[in-house]
Amino acid sequence: MTSLPGDSDNSGSVRLPGTAQASHLGCARCGTTADGPQPTWPCSVENGTRNYFCESCARANIRAIEGRLDSAWW
């Protein structure tokens, strides 16, 4: 897989206070954070930014995700 210059896989992660690295992934829709290893959440690239969605948000909006609609339309 090829990435755009300046693009990284950590753009959807949330840095929590007191953590040395951005190791917690956050849902772009509801803000839920995942503890532990990076989960296998669906990822959408919108306007050059990676957005990760938790299982609940992905299930609630699966038709829009499969239709490749931007999350602003959900």
CHARMM internal coordinates of N, CA and C (Angstrom, degrees):
IC EDIT
DIST 1 N 1 CA 1.4445
DIST 1 CA 1 C 1.5158
ANGL 1 N 1 CA 1 C 108.79
DIST 1 C 2 N 1.3004
ANGL 1 CA 1 C 2 N 117.39
DIHE 1 N 1 CA 1 C 2 N 137.01
DIST 2 N 2 CA 1.4528
ANGL 1 C 2 N 2 CA 122.72
DIHE 1 CA 1 C 2 N 2 CA -178.26
DIST 2 CA 2 C 1.5187
ANGL 2 N 2 CA 2 C 109.85
DIHE 1 C 2 N 2 CA 2 C -106.04
DIST 2 C 3 N 1.3215
ANGL 2 CA 2 C 3 N 117.34
DIHE 2 N 2 CA 2 C 3 N 137.33
DIST 3 N 3 CA 1.4537
ANGL 2 C 3 N 3 CA 122.37
DIHE 2 CA 2 C 3 N 3 CA 178.41
DIST 3 CA 3 C 1.5106
ANGL 3 N 3 CA 3 C 110.20
DIHE 2 C 3 N 3 CA 3 C -108.00
DIST 3 C 4 N 1.3105
ANGL 3 CA 3 C 4 N 115.83
DIHE 3 N 3 CA 3 C 4 N 153.39
DIST 4 N 4 CA 1.4458
ANGL 3 C 4 N 4 CA 121.26
DIHE 3 CA 3 C 4 N 4 CA 174.98
DIST 4 CA 4 C 1.5224
ANGL 4 N 4 CA 4 C 109.55
DIHE 3 C 4 N 4 CA 4 C -72.82
DIST 4 C 5 N 1.3425
ANGL 4 CA 4 C 5 N 118.49
DIHE 4 N 4 CA 4 C 5 N 154.03
DIST 5 N 5 CA 1.4601
ANGL 4 C 5 N 5 CA 120.49
DIHE 4 CA 4 C 5 N 5 CA 177.44
DIST 5 CA 5 C 1.5282
ANGL 5 N 5 CA 5 C 110.42
DIHE 4 C 5 N 5 CA 5 C -57.59
DIST 5 C 6 N 1.3133
ANGL 5 CA 5 C 6 N 116.43
DIHE 5 N 5 CA 5 C 6 N 133.42
DIST 6 N 6 CA 1.4513
ANGL 5 C 6 N 6 CA 121.59
DIHE 5 CA 5 C 6 N 6 CA -179.88
DIST 6 CA 6 C 1.5122
ANGL 6 N 6 CA 6 C 113.86
DIHE 5 C 6 N 6 CA 6 C 82.49
DIST 6 C 7 N 1.3226
ANGL 6 CA 6 C 7 N 117.42
DIHE 6 N 6 CA 6 C 7 N -5.47
DIST 7 N 7 CA 1.4548
ANGL 6 C 7 N 7 CA 121.51
DIHE 6 CA 6 C 7 N 7 CA -179.95
DIST 7 CA 7 C 1.5168
ANGL 7 N 7 CA 7 C 108.59
DIHE 6 C 7 N 7 CA 7 C -86.51
DIST 7 C 8 N 1.3259
ANGL 7 CA 7 C 8 N 117.07
DIHE 7 N 7 CA 7 C 8 N 140.95
DIST 8 N 8 CA 1.4549
ANGL 7 C 8 N 8 CA 119.54
DIHE 7 CA 7 C 8 N 8 CA 177.14
DIST 8 CA 8 C 1.5075
ANGL 8 N 8 CA 8 C 109.41
DIHE 7 C 8 N 8 CA 8 C -138.79
DIST 8 C 9 N 1.3066
ANGL 8 CA 8 C 9 N 116.28
DIHE 8 N 8 CA 8 C 9 N 160.27
DIST 9 N 9 CA 1.4585
ANGL 8 C 9 N 9 CA 120.94
DIHE 8 CA 8 C 9 N 9 CA 179.78
DIST 9 CA 9 C 1.5171
ANGL 9 N 9 CA 9 C 112.01
DIHE 8 C 9 N 9 CA 9 C -75.06
DIST 9 C 10 N 1.3181
ANGL 9 CA 9 C 10 N 119.16
DIHE 9 N 9 CA 9 C 10 N -8.14
DIST 10 N 10 CA 1.4497
ANGL 9 C 10 N 10 CA 122.18
DIHE 9 CA 9 C 10 N 10 CA -177.27
DIST 10 CA 10 C 1.5165
ANGL 10 N 10 CA 10 C 113.23
DIHE 9 C 10 N 10 CA 10 C -97.18
DIST 10 C 11 N 1.3254
ANGL 10 CA 10 C 11 N 119.00
DIHE 10 N 10 CA 10 C 11 N 6.98
DIST 11 N 11 CA 1.4588
ANGL 10 C 11 N 11 CA 120.54
DIHE 10 CA 10 C 11 N 11 CA -175.88
DIST 11 CA 11 C 1.5254
ANGL 11 N 11 CA 11 C 112.21
DIHE 10 C 11 N 11 CA 11 C -65.66
DIST 11 C 12 N 1.3283
ANGL 11 CA 11 C 12 N 118.62
DIHE 11 N 11 CA 11 C 12 N -23.50
DIST 12 N 12 CA 1.4481
ANGL 11 C 12 N 12 CA 121.14
DIHE 11 CA 11 C 12 N 12 CA 178.90
DIST 12 CA 12 C 1.5124
ANGL 12 N 12 CA 12 C 113.10
DIHE 11 C 12 N 12 CA 12 C -92.76
DIST 12 C 13 N 1.3172
ANGL 12 CA 12 C 13 N 117.80
DIHE 12 N 12 CA 12 C 13 N 1.29
DIST 13 N 13 CA 1.4491
ANGL 12 C 13 N 13 CA 119.20
DIHE 12 CA 12 C 13 N 13 CA -177.87
DIST 13 CA 13 C 1.5166
ANGL 13 N 13 CA 13 C 111.11
DIHE 12 C 13 N 13 CA 13 C -86.97
DIST 13 C 14 N 1.3011
ANGL 13 CA 13 C 14 N 114.65
DIHE 13 N 13 CA 13 C 14 N 154.88
DIST 14 N 14 CA 1.4499
ANGL 13 C 14 N 14 CA 122.39
DIHE 13 CA 13 C 14 N 14 CA -177.28
DIST 14 CA 14 C 1.5175
ANGL 14 N 14 CA 14 C 108.40
DIHE 13 C 14 N 14 CA 14 C -111.00
DIST 14 C 15 N 1.3137
ANGL 14 CA 14 C 15 N 117.08
DIHE 14 N 14 CA 14 C 15 N 129.38
DIST 15 N 15 CA 1.4597
ANGL 14 C 15 N 15 CA 120.32
DIHE 14 CA 14 C 15 N 15 CA 176.63
DIST 15 CA 15 C 1.5174
ANGL 15 N 15 CA 15 C 108.42
DIHE 14 C 15 N 15 CA 15 C -89.93
DIST 15 C 16 N 1.3067
ANGL 15 CA 15 C 16 N 116.00
DIHE 15 N 15 CA 15 C 16 N 120.08
DIST 16 N 16 CA 1.4480
ANGL 15 C 16 N 16 CA 121.89
DIHE 15 CA 15 C 16 N 16 CA -179.31
DIST 16 CA 16 C 1.5208
ANGL 16 N 16 CA 16 C 110.06
DIHE 15 C 16 N 16 CA 16 C -94.21
DIST 16 C 17 N 1.3546
ANGL 16 CA 16 C 17 N 117.62
DIHE 16 N 16 CA 16 C 17 N 148.14
DIST 17 N 17 CA 1.4629
ANGL 16 C 17 N 17 CA 120.11
DIHE 16 CA 16 C 17 N 17 CA 179.47
DIST 17 CA 17 C 1.5220
ANGL 17 N 17 CA 17 C 111.38
DIHE 16 C 17 N 17 CA 17 C -57.12
DIST 17 C 18 N 1.3092
ANGL 17 CA 17 C 18 N 115.64
DIHE 17 N 17 CA 17 C 18 N 138.02
DIST 18 N 18 CA 1.4557
ANGL 17 C 18 N 18 CA 120.95
DIHE 17 CA 17 C 18 N 18 CA 177.47
DIST 18 CA 18 C 1.5122
ANGL 18 N 18 CA 18 C 114.60
DIHE 17 C 18 N 18 CA 18 C 84.94
DIST 18 C 19 N 1.3265
ANGL 18 CA 18 C 19 N 118.94
DIHE 18 N 18 CA 18 C 19 N 2.84
DIST 19 N 19 CA 1.4586
ANGL 18 C 19 N 19 CA 120.57
DIHE 18 CA 18 C 19 N 19 CA 178.56
DIST 19 CA 19 C 1.5114
ANGL 19 N 19 CA 19 C 109.48
DIHE 18 C 19 N 19 CA 19 C -102.65
DIST 19 C 20 N 1.3091
ANGL 19 CA 19 C 20 N 115.72
DIHE 19 N 19 CA 19 C 20 N 144.32
DIST 20 N 20 CA 1.4530
ANGL 19 C 20 N 20 CA 120.76
DIHE 19 CA 19 C 20 N 20 CA -177.94
DIST 20 CA 20 C 1.5231
ANGL 20 N 20 CA 20 C 111.38
DIHE 19 C 20 N 20 CA 20 C -77.67
DIST 20 C 21 N 1.3163
ANGL 20 CA 20 C 21 N 117.37
DIHE 20 N 20 CA 20 C 21 N -32.83
DIST 21 N 21 CA 1.4529
ANGL 20 C 21 N 21 CA 121.54
DIHE 20 CA 20 C 21 N 21 CA -177.46
DIST 21 CA 21 C 1.5203
ANGL 21 N 21 CA 21 C 109.94
DIHE 20 C 21 N 21 CA 21 C -130.99
DIST 21 C 22 N 1.3243
ANGL 21 CA 21 C 22 N 115.72
DIHE 21 N 21 CA 21 C 22 N 162.19
DIST 22 N 22 CA 1.4532
ANGL 21 C 22 N 22 CA 120.47
DIHE 21 CA 21 C 22 N 22 CA 176.05
DIST 22 CA 22 C 1.5285
ANGL 22 N 22 CA 22 C 108.24
DIHE 21 C 22 N 22 CA 22 C -82.32
DIST 22 C 23 N 1.3311
ANGL 22 CA 22 C 23 N 116.67
DIHE 22 N 22 CA 22 C 23 N 79.56
DIST 23 N 23 CA 1.4524
ANGL 22 C 23 N 23 CA 120.98
DIHE 22 CA 22 C 23 N 23 CA -174.88
DIST 23 CA 23 C 1.5275
ANGL 23 N 23 CA 23 C 112.57
DIHE 22 C 23 N 23 CA 23 C -102.38
DIST 23 C 24 N 1.3201
ANGL 23 CA 23 C 24 N 117.57
DIHE 23 N 23 CA 23 C 24 N -5.08
DIST 24 N 24 CA 1.4543
ANGL 23 C 24 N 24 CA 121.14
DIHE 23 CA 23 C 24 N 24 CA -179.05
DIST 24 CA 24 C 1.5194
ANGL 24 N 24 CA 24 C 109.31
DIHE 23 C 24 N 24 CA 24 C -103.87
DIST 24 C 25 N 1.3081
ANGL 24 CA 24 C 25 N 115.21
DIHE 24 N 24 CA 24 C 25 N 127.50
DIST 25 N 25 CA 1.4533
ANGL 24 C 25 N 25 CA 121.07
DIHE 24 CA 24 C 25 N 25 CA -179.62
DIST 25 CA 25 C 1.5166
ANGL 25 N 25 CA 25 C 108.77
DIHE 24 C 25 N 25 CA 25 C -90.33
DIST 25 C 26 N 1.3320
ANGL 25 CA 25 C 26 N 117.70
DIHE 25 N 25 CA 25 C 26 N 137.49
DIST 26 N 26 CA 1.4560
ANGL 25 C 26 N 26 CA 121.71
DIHE 25 CA 25 C 26 N 26 CA -179.49
DIST 26 CA 26 C 1.5126
ANGL 26 N 26 CA 26 C 111.52
DIHE 25 C 26 N 26 CA 26 C -118.87
DIST 26 C 27 N 1.3319
ANGL 26 CA 26 C 27 N 116.27
DIHE 26 N 26 CA 26 C 27 N 143.24
DIST 27 N 27 CA 1.4576
ANGL 26 C 27 N 27 CA 122.21
DIHE 26 CA 26 C 27 N 27 CA 178.03
DIST 27 CA 27 C 1.5279
ANGL 27 N 27 CA 27 C 108.82
DIHE 26 C 27 N 27 CA 27 C -71.88
DIST 27 C 28 N 1.3242
ANGL 27 CA 27 C 28 N 116.93
DIHE 27 N 27 CA 27 C 28 N 130.77
DIST 28 N 28 CA 1.4599
ANGL 27 C 28 N 28 CA 121.96
DIHE 27 CA 27 C 28 N 28 CA -179.50
DIST 28 CA 28 C 1.5264
ANGL 28 N 28 CA 28 C 111.93
DIHE 27 C 28 N 28 CA 28 C -71.97
DIST 28 C 29 N 1.3187
ANGL 28 CA 28 C 29 N 117.83
DIHE 28 N 28 CA 28 C 29 N -16.78
DIST 29 N 29 CA 1.4697
ANGL 28 C 29 N 29 CA 121.81
DIHE 28 CA 28 C 29 N 29 CA -177.00
DIST 29 CA 29 C 1.5233
ANGL 29 N 29 CA 29 C 112.30
DIHE 28 C 29 N 29 CA 29 C -94.38
DIST 29 C 30 N 1.3369
ANGL 29 CA 29 C 30 N 117.80
DIHE 29 N 29 CA 29 C 30 N -52.10
DIST 30 N 30 CA 1.4677
ANGL 29 C 30 N 30 CA 120.60
DIHE 29 CA 29 C 30 N 30 CA -174.33
DIST 30 CA 30 C 1.5262
ANGL 30 N 30 CA 30 C 113.64
DIHE 29 C 30 N 30 CA 30 C -111.58
DIST 30 C 31 N 1.3350
ANGL 30 CA 30 C 31 N 117.75
DIHE 30 N 30 CA 30 C 31 N -12.82
DIST 31 N 31 CA 1.4590
ANGL 30 C 31 N 31 CA 120.74
DIHE 30 CA 30 C 31 N 31 CA 177.88
DIST 31 CA 31 C 1.5206
ANGL 31 N 31 CA 31 C 114.96
DIHE 30 C 31 N 31 CA 31 C 87.91
DIST 31 C 32 N 1.3215
ANGL 31 CA 31 C 32 N 118.26
DIHE 31 N 31 CA 31 C 32 N 1.23
DIST 32 N 32 CA 1.4567
ANGL 31 C 32 N 32 CA 121.67
DIHE 31 CA 31 C 32 N 32 CA 177.47
DIST 32 CA 32 C 1.5243
ANGL 32 N 32 CA 32 C 109.42
DIHE 31 C 32 N 32 CA 32 C -57.20
DIST 32 C 33 N 1.3271
ANGL 32 CA 32 C 33 N 117.23
DIHE 32 N 32 CA 32 C 33 N 136.38
DIST 33 N 33 CA 1.4593
ANGL 32 C 33 N 33 CA 120.26
DIHE 32 CA 32 C 33 N 33 CA 177.55
DIST 33 CA 33 C 1.5195
ANGL 33 N 33 CA 33 C 109.84
DIHE 32 C 33 N 33 CA 33 C -107.25
DIST 33 C 34 N 1.3126
ANGL 33 CA 33 C 34 N 115.47
DIHE 33 N 33 CA 33 C 34 N 148.61
DIST 34 N 34 CA 1.4582
ANGL 33 C 34 N 34 CA 121.90
DIHE 33 CA 33 C 34 N 34 CA 179.11
DIST 34 CA 34 C 1.5226
ANGL 34 N 34 CA 34 C 108.34
DIHE 33 C 34 N 34 CA 34 C -103.18
DIST 34 C 35 N 1.3012
ANGL 34 CA 34 C 35 N 116.33
DIHE 34 N 34 CA 34 C 35 N 128.00
DIST 35 N 35 CA 1.4586
ANGL 34 C 35 N 35 CA 121.45
DIHE 34 CA 34 C 35 N 35 CA 176.78
DIST 35 CA 35 C 1.5171
ANGL 35 N 35 CA 35 C 109.14
DIHE 34 C 35 N 35 CA 35 C -92.10
DIST 35 C 36 N 1.3139
ANGL 35 CA 35 C 36 N 115.79
DIHE 35 N 35 CA 35 C 36 N 156.19
DIST 36 N 36 CA 1.4624
ANGL 35 C 36 N 36 CA 120.24
DIHE 35 CA 35 C 36 N 36 CA 177.46
DIST 36 CA 36 C 1.5071
ANGL 36 N 36 CA 36 C 111.68
DIHE 35 C 36 N 36 CA 36 C 81.50
DIST 36 C 37 N 1.3276
ANGL 36 CA 36 C 37 N 116.50
DIHE 36 N 36 CA 36 C 37 N -151.56
DIST 37 N 37 CA 1.4688
ANGL 36 C 37 N 37 CA 120.34
DIHE 36 CA 36 C 37 N 37 CA -177.96
DIST 37 CA 37 C 1.5308
ANGL 37 N 37 CA 37 C 110.83
DIHE 36 C 37 N 37 CA 37 C -66.52
DIST 37 C 38 N 1.3286
ANGL 37 CA 37 C 38 N 115.84
DIHE 37 N 37 CA 37 C 38 N 156.09
DIST 38 N 38 CA 1.4544
ANGL 37 C 38 N 38 CA 120.85
DIHE 37 CA 37 C 38 N 38 CA -178.88
DIST 38 CA 38 C 1.5212
ANGL 38 N 38 CA 38 C 110.45
DIHE 37 C 38 N 38 CA 38 C -60.16
DIST 38 C 39 N 1.3491
ANGL 38 CA 38 C 39 N 117.11
DIHE 38 N 38 CA 38 C 39 N 125.72
DIST 39 N 39 CA 1.4675
ANGL 38 C 39 N 39 CA 119.96
DIHE 38 CA 38 C 39 N 39 CA -179.85
DIST 39 CA 39 C 1.5251
ANGL 39 N 39 CA 39 C 110.93
DIHE 38 C 39 N 39 CA 39 C -75.89
DIST 39 C 40 N 1.2949
ANGL 39 CA 39 C 40 N 115.94
DIHE 39 N 39 CA 39 C 40 N 171.55
DIST 40 N 40 CA 1.4654
ANGL 39 C 40 N 40 CA 121.50
DIHE 39 CA 39 C 40 N 40 CA 178.98
DIST 40 CA 40 C 1.5232
ANGL 40 N 40 CA 40 C 108.71
DIHE 39 C 40 N 40 CA 40 C -98.02
DIST 40 C 41 N 1.3215
ANGL 40 CA 40 C 41 N 116.48
DIHE 40 N 40 CA 40 C 41 N 62.45
DIST 41 N 41 CA 1.4571
ANGL 40 C 41 N 41 CA 122.15
DIHE 40 CA 40 C 41 N 41 CA 178.94
DIST 41 CA 41 C 1.5125
ANGL 41 N 41 CA 41 C 110.19
DIHE 40 C 41 N 41 CA 41 C -81.32
DIST 41 C 42 N 1.3421
ANGL 41 CA 41 C 42 N 117.45
DIHE 41 N 41 CA 41 C 42 N 151.51
DIST 42 N 42 CA 1.4666
ANGL 41 C 42 N 42 CA 120.07
DIHE 41 CA 41 C 42 N 42 CA 174.72
DIST 42 CA 42 C 1.5274
ANGL 42 N 42 CA 42 C 110.10
DIHE 41 C 42 N 42 CA 42 C -62.61
DIST 42 C 43 N 1.3099
ANGL 42 CA 42 C 43 N 115.43
DIHE 42 N 42 CA 42 C 43 N 145.45
DIST 43 N 43 CA 1.4621
ANGL 42 C 43 N 43 CA 121.63
DIHE 42 CA 42 C 43 N 43 CA -178.66
DIST 43 CA 43 C 1.5205
ANGL 43 N 43 CA 43 C 108.91
DIHE 42 C 43 N 43 CA 43 C -124.31
DIST 43 C 44 N 1.3154
ANGL 43 CA 43 C 44 N 115.98
DIHE 43 N 43 CA 43 C 44 N 138.31
DIST 44 N 44 CA 1.4572
ANGL 43 C 44 N 44 CA 121.84
DIHE 43 CA 43 C 44 N 44 CA 177.55
DIST 44 CA 44 C 1.5228
ANGL 44 N 44 CA 44 C 108.01
DIHE 43 C 44 N 44 CA 44 C -128.91
DIST 44 C 45 N 1.3253
ANGL 44 CA 44 C 45 N 117.21
DIHE 44 N 44 CA 44 C 45 N 135.17
DIST 45 N 45 CA 1.4589
ANGL 44 C 45 N 45 CA 121.03
DIHE 44 CA 44 C 45 N 45 CA 176.31
DIST 45 CA 45 C 1.5206
ANGL 45 N 45 CA 45 C 107.38
DIHE 44 C 45 N 45 CA 45 C -102.29
DIST 45 C 46 N 1.3262
ANGL 45 CA 45 C 46 N 115.67
DIHE 45 N 45 CA 45 C 46 N 115.07
DIST 46 N 46 CA 1.4545
ANGL 45 C 46 N 46 CA 122.31
DIHE 45 CA 45 C 46 N 46 CA -179.21
DIST 46 CA 46 C 1.5193
ANGL 46 N 46 CA 46 C 108.93
DIHE 45 C 46 N 46 CA 46 C -126.82
DIST 46 C 47 N 1.3229
ANGL 46 CA 46 C 47 N 116.68
DIHE 46 N 46 CA 46 C 47 N 123.51
DIST 47 N 47 CA 1.4657
ANGL 46 C 47 N 47 CA 122.23
DIHE 46 CA 46 C 47 N 47 CA -178.98
DIST 47 CA 47 C 1.5239
ANGL 47 N 47 CA 47 C 111.87
DIHE 46 C 47 N 47 CA 47 C 54.23
DIST 47 C 48 N 1.3322
ANGL 47 CA 47 C 48 N 116.73
DIHE 47 N 47 CA 47 C 48 N 37.31
DIST 48 N 48 CA 1.4526
ANGL 47 C 48 N 48 CA 122.09
DIHE 47 CA 47 C 48 N 48 CA 177.03
DIST 48 CA 48 C 1.5158
ANGL 48 N 48 CA 48 C 114.88
DIHE 47 C 48 N 48 CA 48 C 79.34
DIST 48 C 49 N 1.3162
ANGL 48 CA 48 C 49 N 118.33
DIHE 48 N 48 CA 48 C 49 N 7.29
DIST 49 N 49 CA 1.4618
ANGL 48 C 49 N 49 CA 122.49
DIHE 48 CA 48 C 49 N 49 CA -179.35
DIST 49 CA 49 C 1.5183
ANGL 49 N 49 CA 49 C 109.68
DIHE 48 C 49 N 49 CA 49 C -116.78
DIST 49 C 50 N 1.3403
ANGL 49 CA 49 C 50 N 116.29
DIHE 49 N 49 CA 49 C 50 N 133.85
DIST 50 N 50 CA 1.4628
ANGL 49 C 50 N 50 CA 120.41
DIHE 49 CA 49 C 50 N 50 CA 176.68
DIST 50 CA 50 C 1.5207
ANGL 50 N 50 CA 50 C 109.38
DIHE 49 C 50 N 50 CA 50 C -80.60
DIST 50 C 51 N 1.3194
ANGL 50 CA 50 C 51 N 116.01
DIHE 50 N 50 CA 50 C 51 N 129.42
DIST 51 N 51 CA 1.4587
ANGL 50 C 51 N 51 CA 122.72
DIHE 50 CA 50 C 51 N 51 CA 176.04
DIST 51 CA 51 C 1.5145
ANGL 51 N 51 CA 51 C 107.94
DIHE 50 C 51 N 51 CA 51 C -118.79
DIST 51 C 52 N 1.3348
ANGL 51 CA 51 C 52 N 116.81
DIHE 51 N 51 CA 51 C 52 N 128.30
DIST 52 N 52 CA 1.4523
ANGL 51 C 52 N 52 CA 122.21
DIHE 51 CA 51 C 52 N 52 CA 177.30
DIST 52 CA 52 C 1.5204
ANGL 52 N 52 CA 52 C 108.00
DIHE 51 C 52 N 52 CA 52 C -106.07
DIST 52 C 53 N 1.3518
ANGL 52 CA 52 C 53 N 116.43
DIHE 52 N 52 CA 52 C 53 N 143.51
DIST 53 N 53 CA 1.4511
ANGL 52 C 53 N 53 CA 121.83
DIHE 52 CA 52 C 53 N 53 CA -178.68
DIST 53 CA 53 C 1.5206
ANGL 53 N 53 CA 53 C 110.03
DIHE 52 C 53 N 53 CA 53 C -125.05
DIST 53 C 54 N 1.3460
ANGL 53 CA 53 C 54 N 115.94
DIHE 53 N 53 CA 53 C 54 N 132.79
DIST 54 N 54 CA 1.4682
ANGL 53 C 54 N 54 CA 121.29
DIHE 53 CA 53 C 54 N 54 CA -179.46
DIST 54 CA 54 C 1.5314
ANGL 54 N 54 CA 54 C 109.53
DIHE 53 C 54 N 54 CA 54 C -66.47
DIST 54 C 55 N 1.3145
ANGL 54 CA 54 C 55 N 115.76
DIHE 54 N 54 CA 54 C 55 N 170.07
DIST 55 N 55 CA 1.4606
ANGL 54 C 55 N 55 CA 120.88
DIHE 54 CA 54 C 55 N 55 CA -177.61
DIST 55 CA 55 C 1.5262
ANGL 55 N 55 CA 55 C 112.15
DIHE 54 C 55 N 55 CA 55 C -60.41
DIST 55 C 56 N 1.3322
ANGL 55 CA 55 C 56 N 117.28
DIHE 55 N 55 CA 55 C 56 N -40.61
DIST 56 N 56 CA 1.4693
ANGL 55 C 56 N 56 CA 120.45
DIHE 55 CA 55 C 56 N 56 CA -178.61
DIST 56 CA 56 C 1.5213
ANGL 56 N 56 CA 56 C 111.68
DIHE 55 C 56 N 56 CA 56 C -64.43
DIST 56 C 57 N 1.3319
ANGL 56 CA 56 C 57 N 116.87
DIHE 56 N 56 CA 56 C 57 N -47.49
DIST 57 N 57 CA 1.4680
ANGL 56 C 57 N 57 CA 120.64
DIHE 56 CA 56 C 57 N 57 CA -179.93
DIST 57 CA 57 C 1.5232
ANGL 57 N 57 CA 57 C 111.16
DIHE 56 C 57 N 57 CA 57 C -66.85
DIST 57 C 58 N 1.3272
ANGL 57 CA 57 C 58 N 116.84
DIHE 57 N 57 CA 57 C 58 N -38.51
DIST 58 N 58 CA 1.4611
ANGL 57 C 58 N 58 CA 120.40
DIHE 57 CA 57 C 58 N 58 CA 179.34
DIST 58 CA 58 C 1.5245
ANGL 58 N 58 CA 58 C 110.67
DIHE 57 C 58 N 58 CA 58 C -64.91
DIST 58 C 59 N 1.3257
ANGL 58 CA 58 C 59 N 117.62
DIHE 58 N 58 CA 58 C 59 N -42.75
DIST 59 N 59 CA 1.4674
ANGL 58 C 59 N 59 CA 120.37
DIHE 58 CA 58 C 59 N 59 CA 179.70
DIST 59 CA 59 C 1.5222
ANGL 59 N 59 CA 59 C 111.51
DIHE 58 C 59 N 59 CA 59 C -66.08
DIST 59 C 60 N 1.3257
ANGL 59 CA 59 C 60 N 117.18
DIHE 59 N 59 CA 59 C 60 N -38.90
DIST 60 N 60 CA 1.4559
ANGL 59 C 60 N 60 CA 120.94
DIHE 59 CA 59 C 60 N 60 CA -178.59
DIST 60 CA 60 C 1.5324
ANGL 60 N 60 CA 60 C 111.89
DIHE 59 C 60 N 60 CA 60 C -69.11
DIST 60 C 61 N 1.3268
ANGL 60 CA 60 C 61 N 117.33
DIHE 60 N 60 CA 60 C 61 N -23.86
DIST 61 N 61 CA 1.4618
ANGL 60 C 61 N 61 CA 121.35
DIHE 60 CA 60 C 61 N 61 CA -174.60
DIST 61 CA 61 C 1.5225
ANGL 61 N 61 CA 61 C 113.09
DIHE 60 C 61 N 61 CA 61 C -124.58
DIST 61 C 62 N 1.3269
ANGL 61 CA 61 C 62 N 117.23
DIHE 61 N 61 CA 61 C 62 N 28.11
DIST 62 N 62 CA 1.4600
ANGL 61 C 62 N 62 CA 121.07
DIHE 61 CA 61 C 62 N 62 CA -173.38
DIST 62 CA 62 C 1.5307
ANGL 62 N 62 CA 62 C 112.92
DIHE 61 C 62 N 62 CA 62 C -60.77
DIST 62 C 63 N 1.3219
ANGL 62 CA 62 C 63 N 118.67
DIHE 62 N 62 CA 62 C 63 N -37.06
DIST 63 N 63 CA 1.4667
ANGL 62 C 63 N 63 CA 120.50
DIHE 62 CA 62 C 63 N 63 CA 179.94
DIST 63 CA 63 C 1.5170
ANGL 63 N 63 CA 63 C 111.50
DIHE 62 C 63 N 63 CA 63 C -66.00
DIST 63 C 64 N 1.3275
ANGL 63 CA 63 C 64 N 117.61
DIHE 63 N 63 CA 63 C 64 N -39.93
DIST 64 N 64 CA 1.4634
ANGL 63 C 64 N 64 CA 121.24
DIHE 63 CA 63 C 64 N 64 CA 178.42
DIST 64 CA 64 C 1.5300
ANGL 64 N 64 CA 64 C 110.55
DIHE 63 C 64 N 64 CA 64 C -68.56
DIST 64 C 65 N 1.3354
ANGL 64 CA 64 C 65 N 116.72
DIHE 64 N 64 CA 64 C 65 N -37.27
DIST 65 N 65 CA 1.4648
ANGL 64 C 65 N 65 CA 120.68
DIHE 64 CA 64 C 65 N 65 CA 178.47
DIST 65 CA 65 C 1.5203
ANGL 65 N 65 CA 65 C 109.73
DIHE 64 C 65 N 65 CA 65 C -65.54
DIST 65 C 66 N 1.3198
ANGL 65 CA 65 C 66 N 117.26
DIHE 65 N 65 CA 65 C 66 N -47.87
DIST 66 N 66 CA 1.4639
ANGL 65 C 66 N 66 CA 120.79
DIHE 65 CA 65 C 66 N 66 CA 179.84
DIST 66 CA 66 C 1.5226
ANGL 66 N 66 CA 66 C 111.79
DIHE 65 C 66 N 66 CA 66 C -65.70
DIST 66 C 67 N 1.3329
ANGL 66 CA 66 C 67 N 117.33
DIHE 66 N 66 CA 66 C 67 N -29.29
DIST 67 N 67 CA 1.4585
ANGL 66 C 67 N 67 CA 121.79
DIHE 66 CA 66 C 67 N 67 CA 177.04
DIST 67 CA 67 C 1.5217
ANGL 67 N 67 CA 67 C 112.32
DIHE 66 C 67 N 67 CA 67 C -81.30
DIST 67 C 68 N 1.3263
ANGL 67 CA 67 C 68 N 115.65
DIHE 67 N 67 CA 67 C 68 N 0.56
DIST 68 N 68 CA 1.4706
ANGL 67 C 68 N 68 CA 123.06
DIHE 67 CA 67 C 68 N 68 CA 178.91
DIST 68 CA 68 C 1.5230
ANGL 68 N 68 CA 68 C 113.62
DIHE 67 C 68 N 68 CA 68 C 59.07
DIST 68 C 69 N 1.3298
ANGL 68 CA 68 C 69 N 116.04
DIHE 68 N 68 CA 68 C 69 N 34.89
DIST 69 N 69 CA 1.4599
ANGL 68 C 69 N 69 CA 120.09
DIHE 68 CA 68 C 69 N 69 CA 175.09
DIST 69 CA 69 C 1.5267
ANGL 69 N 69 CA 69 C 108.87
DIHE 68 C 69 N 69 CA 69 C -80.39
DIST 69 C 70 N 1.3355
ANGL 69 CA 69 C 70 N 117.20
DIHE 69 N 69 CA 69 C 70 N 143.08
DIST 70 N 70 CA 1.4578
ANGL 69 C 70 N 70 CA 119.90
DIHE 69 CA 69 C 70 N 70 CA 174.62
DIST 70 CA 70 C 1.5275
ANGL 70 N 70 CA 70 C 108.71
DIHE 69 C 70 N 70 CA 70 C -62.22
DIST 70 C 71 N 1.3228
ANGL 70 CA 70 C 71 N 116.80
DIHE 70 N 70 CA 70 C 71 N 150.68
DIST 71 N 71 CA 1.4637
ANGL 70 C 71 N 71 CA 121.07
DIHE 70 CA 70 C 71 N 71 CA -177.15
DIST 71 CA 71 C 1.5274
ANGL 71 N 71 CA 71 C 112.11
DIHE 70 C 71 N 71 CA 71 C -62.96
DIST 71 C 72 N 1.3138
ANGL 71 CA 71 C 72 N 118.80
DIHE 71 N 71 CA 71 C 72 N -20.04
DIST 72 N 72 CA 1.4599
ANGL 71 C 72 N 72 CA 121.00
DIHE 71 CA 71 C 72 N 72 CA 176.51
DIST 72 CA 72 C 1.5400
ANGL 72 N 72 CA 72 C 111.52
DIHE 71 C 72 N 72 CA 72 C -63.17
DIST 72 C 73 N 1.3332
ANGL 72 CA 72 C 73 N 117.51
DIHE 72 N 72 CA 72 C 73 N -24.74
DIST 73 N 73 CA 1.4613
ANGL 72 C 73 N 73 CA 121.61
DIHE 72 CA 72 C 73 N 73 CA -179.66
DIST 73 CA 73 C 1.5168
ANGL 73 N 73 CA 73 C 113.28
DIHE 72 C 73 N 73 CA 73 C -82.68
DIST 73 C 74 N 1.3332
ANGL 73 CA 73 C 74 N 119.02
DIHE 73 N 73 CA 73 C 74 N -14.58
DIST 74 N 74 CA 1.4526
ANGL 73 C 74 N 74 CA 120.13
DIHE 73 CA 73 C 74 N 74 CA -178.87
DIST 74 CA 74 C 1.4908
ANGL 74 N 74 CA 74 C 108.82
DIHE 73 C 74 N 74 CA 74 C -79.70
END
COOR INIT
IC SEED 1 N 1 CA 1 C
IC BUILD
